[in-house]
Amino acid sequence: MRDKTIVMTVLLLVMIQGSGHTGPRKFPWQRVAGVHPEELKEEFVTSVEQELEKVPCYGSCQESVASCLRRGQGTTAARLARGVLSLMAKGADHQKVLDWVNKRKLMAHPEMDHSFDLQGKPPLGKPQAPVVIVEFTDFKCPFCARLAPLLEKVVKESPGQVRLYMKLFPLKSHPGSVQAAKACVAAGRLGRFWQYCPLLFTRQKDLDNTVMEQLARQVGLDVEAFRAELAKDEVVEQVANEKMEGLRALIRGTPAVFVNGKYFLLEPTEELLRDRIAEELDILHGRD
């Protein structure tokens, strides 16, 4: 599905005008799943091939992407070839391509990764799943509200492969974000973390104590017990501790996503999230 999405995007942007290339190509596109160069403009495909001769690969093959494709070594070259094709279809120049590839490299093989305290945190997904996504979020952040259901969808559609943890990073610029974070912690302490916390995003515009209590009732919580938890010092301490974790990881805004402790440096679209998960699985199994 991911490969098909990439190809459809490219086809919309680089439609054939006249006849495309009809003879066999020397470039090893057959090793890039989902890409059909014969359906694209000859001039465009040639420019992509020339770019891939210059773009450095990473992972098990350290030559150009084109050279690594010819070798058939690892999965990274094909992954980058698909990405570069899509970027250039959207008008990216050489520098933008290099910047993107460098960020992909740092996302997969950073100089430093991060570890987070997940003790007692309920994951979404199988607890033993090999790919661990940690998201630092703010319930009053509009970008977080858009990402939350996307992350849940990707995790649920990757059974046994991915588990998601939510960390709290309320921002001073968002009034009410600390109280919302406390409400999430309180619901979690009462056993309704994943039932309650995502609902907070759906009421960003009118999220006050009354709404938070309404949502607590909606997920089956006793409101008096919810209020009692909300008033405990341990709740605000947990919010403060999680924000401090984020600051130590050099987070300055939300949402902030980490895949097995590696900072997600690009916009976390569904396509890129799925590709990054697949890449991490390749790394874990020595296939990259």
N, C-alpha and C positions, 0 to 999 in steps of 0.2 A: 504493500500500500504506500509506503514512504517513497519508494522508487517511482511508482506511478505518479504520485503527486508532483515530484520534482520534474518529471518529463512533461506532464501536462502544463506546468508553469512555463517551462522553456518553450513549448510549442505555441503557447499563446503569445509569447513575446517575440519569437523568431519563426514566423510562419514561412512556408515555402512560397517563393515568387518565381514562377517558371520551374524548370526541372532542376532537381538537386543532383548530387553526385551519383552517378550510375555505376561506376566501376568499383572494384575492391579498394579499400583504403589500407594504407600501410600502418596507420596508427591502430593500436590494439583496443579499439572501442568494445570489442566483444568481451573484454574483461571488466567492463563497467556496466553492471546490471541496470536495465531500465533505460539506457540511452541508445537511441537509434539515429545515428548521424545522417543516414540516407533521407530522413524526413525533415532535415534542417537545411538552411541555406549553405551552399558549398563554401562561400566566402567566410561565413560566421564560423563554421566548423574548423576551417583551416586556421583562423585566428585563435580559436581555443586550443587547438593542437600546438600551435607555436608558443602560446602562453604556458602550456603544461610542460614544454621542453625547458622552460626557465624556472618554473616554480619548484622550490625544494620540497621534498617529501619528508616525513618523519616516521617514527616507529621502527620497524625492523629493517626498512630500506631507507638509506639516507641520501640517495641521489635525487635527480629531478623526478617529478611525478610521472612524466612520460617514460623515463628509464625504468622506474620501479614497476610500472604497468607492463612493460615489455618483459621484465624478469618474472612477472607473476608472483612477486614476493610480498606477502602480507595483504591486508585489506585496506590499509590507509590510503594507498595511491588511488584506488577506485573511488573511495569515499571523497577524497579531495577533487578528483576529476569531475565527479557529479556536482560538487559544490561550486567549483570554478565555472563550469558550464552554466549553471544557474545564475551565478553572479554576473557573468559577462552578458548573458541574455538580458539582464536588467541594466546594462550599460556600465558596469564596473571597469575601471582602467587598471593598468598593471599595479599601481601602488595600492589601490583598494583591494585587489586580489591578494597581494602580499600581506597586507594588514590582516585580512580575514584568515589567511593560512597561519600566520603567526599566532593569532588568538586561538585558533583551533589547536595548535601545538601546545600552547600554554594551558589550555583547558584539559588536554589529555596527559601532558607530561610537564606539570609545573615545577618550578624550582623548589617550591614549598607547598605542601598540602596542609590541611587543617583537620584537627580532631575535635569533636564536640561531645559534650556530656549527654548521652541519650538514656542514661539510667532512669527507668521508670516512665520514659516517654512512650506513648502508644504509637506504633507505626501504622500507616495505611499500607496494606500489602503484607505479604508473608514475612514474618520476623526473621527468617533465615535467608531472605533474598540477597544475592551477592552485590547488587548495585544499590547503594544507599544515597538517597537524595535528601538533603537538609535544606529547607527553605526558611529564611528569616523574613518575617512578614509584619505588616502593620494593617490592622483592620479598617483604618480610615484611608488607606492608600488605594487610589483607583487602579493603578497598575497591578497591585496585588490582587484586587478583586477580579481582574480579568485572567490573571495567571492561575488562581486557585482551582477553578474547575478544570482547567486544561491539565494541570499536574495530576489531579485526581483521575482524569480520563486516561492519561498515558499510563499511570500506575495500574489501574484496573484492567487495562488492555495488554499489560505485560505480566501476566500471572506467574508468580514464582521467581521473577527476575528482578523486580524493583520493590523497594519499600521507601515510603516517604515519611519524613518527620517534619513537623512544623515547630519553628522557634519564633519567639516573640521579639520584635524590634520596634516598639512604638516610637514615633517621631514627635518631637516637641512642636513641630509645625502643623501637626494634625490634632486639634483639640478633641479630647475624649478618647484618644487612642490608648492611653494607659489604662483607663477604666475598662475598655473593651478587652485589652490583653488580660487584665485581672479576671474578667468574666470568663474568658476562655480557660484560664488556669483553674478557676473554681469548678467549672463544668467538668474539666478533666479529672479533678480530684474526686468528683462524684460519679466517674465512670462514663461520661458522655462527651468525651473530647471531640471525636470525629463526627458525632451527630450534631454537636452544638456549634463548634468554632467556625466551620465554613458558612453557617447561616449568618454570622455577623457581617460578612461581606455583602449580603443581600439587602442589608438595611443601613448602608453607610450614611445616607442622607438624613435619617432620623434616629440614629443610634444613640439612645440615652438609657438611663437605668430602667425606665418603664419598658422599653423595647427589649432590653436584655433579659428582663424577667419574663416577658411574653415568650421569648424564644426558649427560655429555660422550661417553661410549661409545655411548649410545643414538642420538646424532645423527651418529655416525661419526667422532668426533675421536679422535686418538691421545692417550691419557691423559698420557703423558710430555710431549708437546708442550704439552698443556693446562696441566700443572703448571708448565712452564717459563715460559709466558706469564703465568700467574697471579703468578709471583714477580717479574716485571719492575716497575721503578719507574714506567714509563710507564702501566701499568695503573691503579695507585692515583692517579696524577696526573690521568688522564682522569676518574676518578670524582669527584675533588675539583674539577676544573674545571667539570664539568657541574652539580655541586651549587651551586657559586658562581654559575653562570649563573641557576639557579633562584632563589637568594637575591636576585640583582640584579633579578629580575622580581617580587620581593615574594612569592614562594611561602613559605607557612608550613606546608603539609601536603601530603599526597598522597591521591589523584592530582590533578595539576594539568594542565589541558588548554588549549592555545592553538590557535586556528584562524586561520591567516594572521597570527600574532603577536598575536591578540586573545584576552584571557583569557576562558575559559568560566566564567561566574559562577554558573550554575545547575547543579543535579544533572545530570550527563551521561547521561540515559536514551537508549535507542536512538531513540525518537521525536524527542527534542529534538536529538540529534546529527545525524540525517538532515535535520531542518528547518534547523538552523544551517548545514549544508553547502550546502543549496539556497539559503539566504539569501545566503551568501557568493558563490555563483556568480551570483546576481542582481545583487549589488553590483558584481562584476567586469565584468558585461556591461551595467551601467547600467539594470537593470530594476527596481531596488528602489524 
